[in-house]
Amino acid sequence: MHPHQARRALLSMTHPNKELFYRQRALLRRAVPAGFPSPADDYVEQRISLDEHLIGRRESTFFMRVAGDSMRDLGIFDGDLLVVDRALSATSGSVVIAVVDGEFTVKQLLHTPNGPVLRAAHPDYADMHILPEQDFTIWGVVSWNVHKH
């Protein structure tokens, strides 16, 4: 993908202004146990907006849809919705949206003595060792993954 195409692709992504989670939803008073919840706890404590819960910085947060299975072992699956914050600093181990030679990818960033490495979370995908001559940018850090069960 040419860098100009990459920029156009960014413009087509869902931005928080589109209000993905527009309505406020009920938040139960207690966390849901993995066993059997008590019927007495079946009442609402307050209302919650997923925008407020998932988005820390509105101006720098975007939504991206995942295509492929290279991150499945970290619980990121084809079709999942990623909440990506461009203002967060990527540290070693962060799941990031990177642009390598004009192509977007979601991978785990590793800082090594030989330079950055992008690691998939699937045994069928090799590490991507970023070479100095490559066009490489960390576009944003994945802060949340919305997965349908």
C-alpha positions in Angstrom: 0.0 0.0 0.0 1.4 3.4 -1.0 1.6 5.9 1.9 -1.2 8.1 0.2 -3.4 5.0 0.2 -2.6 4.4 3.8 -3.7 7.9 4.7 -7.0 7.5 2.8 -7.6 4.2 4.6 -7.2 6.1 7.9 -9.9 8.5 6.9 -12.3 5.6 6.3 -11.8 4.2 9.8 -14.5 4.7 12.4 -13.7 7.7 14.6 -15.2 8.2 18.1 -17.3 11.1 16.7 -19.5 8.5 15.1 -20.5 7.4 18.6 -20.0 3.7 18.4 -21.5 3.2 21.9 -23.9 6.1 21.8 -26.4 5.0 24.5 -25.6 4.5 28.1 -25.9 0.9 29.3 -26.7 -0.5 32.7 -23.8 -1.3 35.1 -24.6 -3.9 37.7 -23.4 -3.1 41.2 -21.2 -6.2 41.5 -18.8 -7.9 39.2 -20.2 -11.1 37.6 -18.8 -14.2 39.3 -17.8 -17.1 37.1 -20.0 -19.4 39.2 -23.6 -18.8 40.0 -24.7 -15.2 40.8 -27.1 -14.4 43.5 -30.6 -13.4 42.2 -30.6 -10.7 44.9 -27.8 -8.9 43.0 -29.9 -8.4 39.9 -30.4 -4.6 40.1 -28.7 -1.7 38.4 -26.3 0.6 40.4 -25.8 3.2 37.7 -25.7 3.8 34.0 -22.5 3.6 32.0 -21.4 4.9 28.6 -18.9 2.6 26.9 -17.5 5.8 25.2 -16.6 7.1 28.7 -15.2 3.7 29.8 -13.2 2.8 26.7 -12.0 6.1 25.4 -9.5 8.1 27.5 -8.6 10.7 24.9 -11.4 11.4 22.4 -9.2 13.3 19.9 -6.6 10.6 19.6 -8.8 7.5 19.8 -9.9 5.5 16.8 -11.6 2.2 16.1 -10.1 -0.4 13.7 -11.5 -3.8 12.6 -9.2 -6.8 12.7 -8.7 -8.8 9.6 -6.9 -12.2 10.0 -5.8 -14.5 12.8 -2.2 -13.5 13.4 -3.0 -12.2 17.0 -5.4 -15.0 18.1 -3.1 -16.2 21.0 -3.5 -12.8 22.6 -7.3 -13.0 22.2 -7.5 -10.8 19.2 -9.6 -12.5 16.4 -10.7 -11.8 12.9 -13.5 -9.3 12.9 -12.8 -7.9 16.4 -13.0 -4.2 17.0 -9.8 -2.5 18.4 -9.8 0.7 20.3 -6.5 2.4 19.3 -5.1 5.4 21.1 -2.5 7.4 19.1 -1.5 9.4 22.2 -0.2 6.4 24.2 3.5 5.7 24.1 4.3 2.2 22.8 6.5 0.2 25.2 8.0 -3.2 24.6 5.2 -5.7 24.9 2.5 -3.3 23.7 0.0 -4.4 21.1 0.3 -1.7 18.4 -0.9 -0.7 15.0 2.2 -0.3 13.0 2.7 0.9 9.4 5.6 -1.0 7.7 6.4 0.2 4.2 2.9 1.6 3.8 1.0 -1.4 5.1 -1.0 -1.5 8.4 -0.5 -4.4 10.8 -1.5 -5.2 14.3 1.3 -6.9 16.2 3.1 -7.0 19.6 6.0 -4.6 19.7 9.3 -5.8 21.1 12.4 -3.6 21.6 15.5 -5.7 21.0 19.2 -4.8 20.8 19.0 -5.3 17.1 16.0 -2.9 16.7 12.2 -3.2 16.8 10.5 -6.5 16.2 6.8 -7.0 15.5 5.6 -10.3 16.8 2.4 -12.1 15.9 0.6 -14.1 18.5 0.2 -17.2 16.3 2.9 -19.9 15.6 2.3 -19.8 11.8 3.6 -16.2 11.6 7.3 -15.2 11.8 8.6 -12.2 13.6 9.0 -9.1 11.6 12.5 -7.6 12.2 12.3 -4.0 11.2 15.3 -3.0 9.1 16.8 0.6 9.2 15.9 1.1 5.5 12.2 0.3 6.0 9.6 2.9 6.4 8.3 2.1 9.9 5.9 4.0 12.2 3.9 3.1 15.3 0.5 4.5 14.4 -1.2 3.8 17.7 -1.4 1.5 20.8 -4.3 -0.9 21.2 -6.0 -0.1 24.5 -9.1 -2.3 24.2 -10.3 -5.2 22.1 -14.1 -5.6 21.6 -14.8 -9.3 20.9 -18.2 -10.8 20.2 -18.9 -14.1 22.1 
